[in-house]
Amino acid sequence: MPPTPTADDDIPIPPNPNRPLDPHNHTPVPTHMLTLTSYSHRRGPLHPSPSPGLTFDVRALPNASKRLRDMCVGTDKALREALMAEGKWGEKVREVEAAVREVLKGFGEVREAEEIEEECQEDEEQGCDEGEGENKEPIHIRVGICCEMGRHRSVACVEELARRTWPPGWHVQVLHRDLKRPRSERDKEKRSKISKLDRFTDESD
């Protein structure tokens, strides 16, 4: 069963056509999970690690203007539209989408968890078909997309991907690991070190 997102990961995002993962929803656990995660390269790699070949770095792509970055983050439509207006952005999103679809294609046609559960309930004596029961370990494909701070470009890329129509049977989950981390956290550390150095200088004089 895929790990439950932490409080830092539980970030509200604008509606998208994929079903949200609701911990209070008692519908059957999806058998096939696709998790799209944005993160800051500066704050280290993802844990658990993305699936092989599904880690993407968008730091080389153009960023939005500083004015727009100060007002918006990657979940905001205005920032996403500004980025997607750049031709390189459309190419990159299509490249990532194609790579993910190629991996998903390897699993063939996927059936919805609800459909499998209904069949099991109809034939309790025989149980589910071999390999399709609820005790089967879910297949979990993880995609990681990073930028420098994990607040703008990587978030926007994940949001764009989440709005794509993915193959039936795949439950899409969106996580933004570093979006809620204070942007000024590093600056606070710098100011703290400078303040300590100033005090030390004053005491020495």
Disulfide bonds with the S-S distance in Angstrom:
Cys120-Cys128 1.42
